Amino acid sequence: MGYCRAVVAGKHVYLAGTAPIPRDGSAPPEDAYEQTRLCFDIIGEALERAGASLEDIVRTRIFLTDPAHFDGVARAHGDLLREVRPVNTTVVTSLMDPAWKVEIEVEAVLP
């Protein structure tokens, strides 16, 4: 398809939608909280390679497959970004893989 996980443009870092895909190719966790944590692990690694960290996130966009998953996703988001307090948009939609409950896109500013 031709895209990058992260692009640095000036002081901004843009991360593509990140799904809960384990590195080993196994199935994603079943729990929305655990899927969200996995997404942020992947996001954190990409930010680090770009010279940033989770603390530099200024915007999150969360795509959920069902409003019932919101509590788990919100808890994980809060565990990781409570002090950062990025702006957020959450949308309920379908995703590419029916096993995914969440996909997350972020924007950060380099320190």
C-alpha positions as CSV (number, residue, x, y, z in Angstrom):
1,M,0.0,0.0,0.0
2,G,3.0,2.3,0.6
3,Y,2.8,4.1,3.9
4,C,5.0,4.7,7.0
5,R,4.2,3.9,10.6
6,A,5.5,7.4,11.5
7,V,6.5,10.5,9.7
8,V,8.5,13.4,11.1
9,A,7.6,16.8,9.6
10,G,9.5,19.7,11.2
11,K,8.8,19.2,15.0
12,H,5.7,17.1,14.4
13,V,5.4,13.3,14.5
14,Y,2.4,11.8,12.8
15,L,1.7,8.1,13.5
16,A,-0.6,6.0,11.3
17,G,-3.5,4.1,12.7
18,T,-2.0,1.4,15.0
19,A,-3.8,-1.8,15.5
20,P,-3.2,-4.4,18.2
21,I,-1.0,-6.7,16.1
22,P,1.5,-8.7,18.2
23,R,5.0,-8.8,16.8
24,D,5.0,-12.6,16.8
25,G,1.9,-12.7,14.5
26,S,-0.3,-14.3,17.1
27,A,-3.9,-13.2,17.7
28,P,-4.4,-9.9,19.4
29,P,-5.5,-10.0,23.1
30,E,-9.2,-10.4,23.5
31,D,-9.6,-7.6,26.1
32,A,-10.0,-4.0,24.9
33,Y,-7.8,-2.8,27.7
34,E,-5.0,-5.2,26.7
35,Q,-5.4,-4.3,23.0
36,T,-5.1,-0.6,23.8
37,R,-1.9,-1.3,25.8
38,L,-0.5,-3.2,22.9
39,C,-1.3,-0.4,20.5
40,F,0.5,2.1,22.8
41,D,3.5,-0.3,23.1
42,I,3.8,-0.2,19.3
43,I,3.2,3.6,19.2
44,G,5.8,4.1,22.0
45,E,8.4,2.2,20.0
46,A,7.7,4.2,16.8
47,L,7.8,7.5,18.7
48,E,11.2,6.5,20.2
49,R,12.6,5.8,16.8
50,A,11.4,9.3,15.7
51,G,13.0,11.0,18.7
52,A,9.9,11.4,20.9
53,S,8.0,9.5,23.6
54,L,4.4,9.0,24.8
55,E,4.9,12.2,26.9
56,D,5.2,14.2,23.6
57,I,1.7,13.1,22.3
58,V,-0.6,16.0,21.7
59,R,-3.5,14.2,20.0
60,T,-5.0,10.8,20.0
61,R,-7.7,9.4,17.7
62,I,-9.3,6.2,18.8
63,F,-11.4,4.0,16.6
64,L,-13.6,1.5,18.5
65,T,-15.7,-1.3,17.0
66,D,-18.3,-1.1,19.8
67,P,-19.1,1.6,22.5
68,A,-19.0,-1.3,25.0
69,H,-15.2,-1.3,24.7
70,F,-14.8,2.4,25.7
71,D,-14.3,1.8,29.4
72,G,-11.3,-0.5,28.9
73,V,-9.8,1.7,26.2
74,A,-10.3,4.8,28.3
75,R,-8.7,3.1,31.4
76,A,-5.6,2.2,29.3
77,H,-5.4,5.6,27.7
78,G,-5.6,7.2,31.2
79,D,-3.0,4.8,32.7
80,L,-0.5,5.9,30.0
81,L,-1.5,9.5,29.2
82,R,-3.3,10.9,32.3
83,E,-0.5,13.5,33.0
84,V,0.1,14.2,29.3
85,R,-3.6,15.0,28.7
86,P,-3.6,15.1,24.8
87,V,-6.7,16.1,22.9
88,N,-8.7,13.1,21.9
89,T,-11.4,12.0,19.4
90,T,-13.1,8.7,19.7
91,V,-15.1,7.2,16.9
92,V,-17.1,4.0,16.7
93,T,-16.5,2.2,13.3
94,S,-15.6,-1.1,11.8
95,L,-11.9,-2.0,11.5
96,M,-10.0,-4.1,9.0
97,D,-9.7,-7.2,11.2
98,P,-12.8,-8.4,13.1
99,A,-10.5,-9.4,16.0
100,W,-9.4,-5.8,16.6
101,K,-11.5,-3.8,19.0
102,V,-9.4,-0.7,18.8
103,E,-7.0,1.2,16.5
104,I,-5.2,4.3,17.6
105,E,-3.6,7.2,15.6
106,V,-1.5,9.8,17.4
107,E,0.3,13.1,16.7
108,A,3.3,14.2,18.8
109,V,5.6,17.2,19.0
110,L,9.4,16.5,19.2
111,P,10.8,17.7,22.5
